[in-house]
Amino acid sequence: MLRARVGLASYSALCSSPEWIYPHGIYATREEAKTHIIEYIEMFYNSERVHQALDYRTPNEWEAEYFDREMVLTPTSC
């Protein structure tokens, strides 16, 4: 029971604080924190980490290989 109360107390303190903590300092607003989190997800997590479904390649690598294959297979007209 004590552990639950301690956890709840720290959670309540975090939620009531107007400052959002991140490795490089403190976000001034919730909106700033939200923007940086979305940037991280879109710019790194979704594009640069390897994915099992893509045969352990990054989406950027998979996409580059896909378009390279398409350029070879698609005839161009002059």
Secondary structure by P-SEA (a helix, b strand, c coil): caaaaaaaaaaaaaaacccccccccccccaaaaaaaaaaaaaccccccccccccccccaaaaaaaaaaaaaaaccccc
